[in-house]
Amino acid sequence: MSAPEENTELLFVEISGARFAFPTAGVAEVMPLVEPTAVPGWPSFGLGLIDVRGALFPLIDVSAVLSRPTPPISPSQFIVVIDVGGRRWGLLVDLVDGVRSALVRPFSGLVPGQALGAPEMSRGMAIEPQGPVVVLDPEALVRGFELPGGHAADAGQ
Amino acid sequence: MLSIRAQISAFRWVALALTAVMLAIAAVMALVLGRSFARLFEQLRSSILRTARRVDDLVNQLAAVTAQQTSAASEESSALHETNATAADVGEAAAASATRAAGLVERGTRAEEGANAGLETVASAVGASRQLREQMGTIGAAIGALSERAATIGEIASTVALLAERSNLLALNAAIEAARAGTQGRGFAVVAQEMRGLADGSNRSAGQVKTIIGEIQSAIARAVADTREGERRAENAEALANRAGESIRKFVDVTAEVSLAGKEIATSANQQSVAIEQMVESIGHATQAGNTQLETTKQVQETARQLRQLSAEMLQVVTGHDARGAPAVGPAGS
């Protein structure tokens, strides 16, 4: 759902050396890296299952989904836990910057110094003093991911 | 030599007596007995002449012999003088040798003193090295304790940093919840923000502590390396000092031997000196004796000459002319 031009609470992160943002509305929590248990047969951006307080959910390599360079997992990375259609997913990010309110404008293609391989993943661009930041759509990121058992993620609204 | 003089004196008196007797007889004969006695006198005269001639011969031989003796004596004298001079040179050389040997002994004694001082220095150097090594050991232990403390502090700093990170995340999640709660969550958002501020501060402090700990550990590592280097150098110094001590002891032994040899040389040089002195003395005596002999021989020569003169005059008287046949000049002298 593309956001109108209004201030939105955003969670700013860093993925593969570039700054991105998630709308806090879809974010459940932020946590340090938990070593995923790899599952055979998953696509490459499906890093495996993680156990958080007894609950299991998949860990997604966002940089792979965005067709950006994917360095190996390191313990200094973080997991942004998102809630999509009642299911929880973990998104692997390098750094978590903070929660801030910013103006979001529609995505206008290439952001200087930042090539987005999949523009449909974007909800818009956040206007920040340092420069525009692509706001990612969590639902779009996990869309089409087939879980074992055949249940794909909901497409969202 | 004295007996020869006495004999020659006696001979003179005999010759004189003979001459007197002859004259007396001649006078008596001429006066009392005439020509027959003159013939008898003539026989007597010829035998006296023969005897006088024999005396002359003998005196000549004696003169020749004494002349030889004189020249031999003077040769002997000059040879003795030369020998004396040479002996004096040798004596000087022996004295010089003795002096040098004494100098050698003195130098040997001084060298020994120097070596003993050197040994003392070596001993104190070895002692100092040992002390240094002990000190290094103590320093090393202290550095070890320091290193452990630094490591402990480093661990604590890491824990603080971890806690700060967790607090940070907690604050973040609180902020997310607050954002989801909308207006109701605004107050909570502020609290969450403050929490993040605190967490950031802790994180920074922990970071600073870690940096400082890192610096301390580098300094400790350098100190350890320096201590080890110091220990190694002290060990080397001790080994060197020990080797120096060995060399000095060997030197002392050699010096003692040299000293002993010097003393022996000095002793034998002294003995040599004494022997040469004695030799020079006896040469001196011999020279003196030779001189005396020369004197005596010269006197004998003089007496022989006088004797020859006398016999020549005697012949003159007896024959009416001298031994060479020239007519007589006057009455015989004494």
Interface residues (C-beta under 8 A of the other chain):
Chain A: E9 L11 T24 A25 V27 A28 E29 V30 M31 P32 F78 V96 G98 V99
Chain B: E165 R166 L169 L172 N173 A175 I176 A179 R180 A189 A192 R196
